[in-house]
Structures are given as structure tokens and as C-alpha cells.
Amino acid sequence: MTEANAEVSPPAAAQRLSGRTALVTGAGRGIGAAIATRLGREGAHVIAADIDAEPAEALVAELTQAGASAEAANVDIGSNESVAALADSVKQSHGECAIVVNCAAILDMTPMTGMALDHYRDVININQDGAIRVSLAFLPLIKAAKTGRRIVNIASIIGIRGARECIPYATAKGGVISFTRAAACDLGADGITVNAIAPGFIDTRMAHLPDGSGHEHQTDWFQDIYMKYGRILLGRPGNPDDIAGPAYFFCSDDARYVTGQVLLVDGGVSATF
Ligand SMILES: NC(=O)c1ccc[n+]([C@@H]2O[C@H](COP(=O)([O-])OP(=O)(O)OC[C@H]3O[C@@H](n4cnc5c(N)ncnc54)[C@H](O)[C@@H]3O)[C@@H](O)[C@H]2O)c1
């Protein structure tokens, strides 16, 4: 295994986000949990929000036991009422929220033939509108933060490249990328940076096959196209920590002059064909 492929732990935390409140949606598991953990290790007070309350609470218990500051929150990013209630509760308890990481989403595999427009709209409502809904509701709280104002959106390479049976998911993720650039234009004057990460193939529950028979990374399809032909240049699917580091970067002071950008974190898939 080359050094680039070695599994490495994130560097020792230096409390560089100390004094900042960070909302992470979809923090119950997978990439969101890794981002919440990283931001907590860096000293942020983390609000780990998820539609699934139990794993978010379990994560918060782990984080607080490890000395981080965190709380769990129950939210459905597809619901105006639920998101408004969360923003209201954060306003009451913290008065501000410097960092918003929009990570929650659902995977959807629907072939175009037979796709119902209502189904498409349901996926857009969560995967695209969810990020916009949360950002709108939290904007006054981001503006209320004195420093380190950030929005980070988790998009996908499927928002940039095509993939089969993915019209609702791909369109939503493309929308998240466009939202990122357009919001960066509107919010630059307020010192709010807005950036996106487009992950490639990451080893989370989202990558499990819909019929529960296994994992897409173990299928012949994946092994042939992505591994045999070297389409993942770094030779392995990603793991959630591979995304948490870049997400932390966008949240950090080091990224203070970076806005409207989309960083592809995909082991090199998009660099080749
Ligand atoms: N895993 C991948 O290969 C991959 C690739 C590209 C992009 N992404 C993106 O990364 C993000 C995280 O994905 P993951 O792989 O960790 O997925 P995951 O399914 O493991 O986790 C998603 C989390 O979001 C939560 N969630 C779902 N709907 C919600 C809602 N309406 N309101 C609040 N929370 C909700 C789930 O409960 C879950 O905890 C998503 O935006 C996904 O589209 C993942």
C-alpha cells in the first residue's frame, strides 16, 4: 500500500474551531457522523442533527465522553416546519451558529422509464431543497456569529457526471452545486463562505445495495469498472474520514478566502475516463 493509500487517522485536534457552533445534518451515521466528529475534535460545539434520533444521540454520547461539546437534534430536512423548529431552538439556546454543514440526503435509484414526477419531486425536496431550506433557516444565525461563518454542502460526483438510474439524485446534487456557487455570490459581502464537496464512492450505508444483498463496492460491476481498470486512481473506495478532513478545511480559518468552490474528493475517479 502506498503512503497515499494508507489508512491514516486525522491529525491531533488543535481546538481550531473553539467558540464556534456547528450544525451538521445527517450526523447520525456515515459521512455526517465523521464530519461532526472532526468538528467536535477541533473544538466546535456540534449540533448533530438527523431524522433518526437514536444514532445521533449515540454519537453525541461518544463525542462528549471524548471531551467534545455536542448535542443531538431531531430534524427532517424535507419539512419546513421541522427545520424552522430546529433553527428556533438553536436561536433560543445559542443565539448563533457559525457553521452549517448540509450533509443529510437519501440515495435514490430510479430508472427514467416509469419514473413518476411526484417521486422525482420527493427526492429533490430532500436532497436539493433540504440544503437550501436549512441554509435559509440558519442564515440569521450564521450572520449572528462573530467569526468563521461557513456553509458547506455535501454534493456528489453524480451531480457532475452522469450515472444510470439516478435522475432525481443527480439533478438534486447538480442543484446543490449550483446553489453553492449562487449563494456564495449573495453571501460574500457578509463574510460567509459557501463551498461544496463532491464525494466519489464512499464506504457508508448509502453504498449498500437497495435489496440488502451486499455492498456496491463488492459487486462485479464496481470491481470491474472502478478497480480493475483503475478508475479510482488511489485504488480503494473512500471512507467517511476522507471527506471529514476536506469538510473541516472548508470550515476552518485556513479556507477564509475560498468560496463558491466545489472540491471533488473521489480518489481520482473524475480525473480519468
Ligand atoms: N456514500 C457515498 O458514496 C456518497 C457519495 C457521494 C455523495 N454522498 C453524499 O454524502 C452525504 C452523506 O451520505 P452517507 O453516505 O453518509 O449516507 P448515509 O445514508 O450513511 O447517511 C445519511 C444520513 O442522513 C440522514 N437523513 C436522511 N434523510 C434525512 C432527512 N430528511 N432529514 C435529516 N436527516 C436525514 C440519515 O438518517 C443518515 O443518518 C449525502 O449527502 C450523500 O448524498 C455520499
The ligand as a Gaussian input file, in Angstrom:
#p B3LYP/6-31G(d) Opt

LIG

0 1
 N      -21.639000       7.281000       0.304000
 C      -21.325000       7.743000      -0.896000
 O      -20.747000       7.013000      -1.728000
 C      -21.647000       9.167000      -1.270000
 C      -21.149000       9.635000      -2.492000
 C      -21.416000      10.943000      -2.877000
 C      -22.151000      11.764000      -2.049000
 N      -22.621000      11.307000      -0.869000
 C      -23.398000      12.235000      -0.049000
 O      -22.845000      12.302000       1.255000
 C      -23.882000      12.604000       2.192000
 C      -23.866000      11.590000       3.322000
 O      -24.081000      10.307000       2.759000
 P      -23.704000       8.944000       3.507000
 O      -23.035000       8.093000       2.522000
 O      -23.065000       9.249000       4.806000
 O      -25.188000       8.367000       3.699000
 P      -25.889000       7.593000       4.903000
 O      -27.130000       7.045000       4.311000
 O      -24.936000       6.670000       5.564000
 O      -26.232000       8.774000       5.938000
 C      -27.212000       9.749000       5.629000
 C      -27.752000      10.325000       6.938000
 O      -28.724000      11.330000       6.596000
 C      -29.877000      11.114000       7.406000
 N      -31.068000      11.611000       6.717000
 C      -31.675000      11.069000       5.625000
 N      -32.765000      11.787000       5.323000
 C      -32.858000      12.802000       6.224000
 C      -33.782000      13.849000       6.423000
 N      -34.864000      14.011000       5.641000
 N      -33.566000      14.715000       7.437000
 C      -32.485000      14.564000       8.249000
 N      -31.597000      13.561000       8.126000
 C      -31.773000      12.686000       7.110000
 C      -29.923000       9.603000       7.620000
 O      -30.722000       9.245000       8.743000
 C      -28.449000       9.276000       7.789000
 O      -28.042000       9.390000       9.137000
 C      -25.175000      12.638000       1.387000
 O      -25.465000      13.963000       1.015000
 C      -24.838000      11.824000       0.166000
 O      -25.656000      12.134000      -0.941000
 C      -22.390000      10.013000      -0.458000

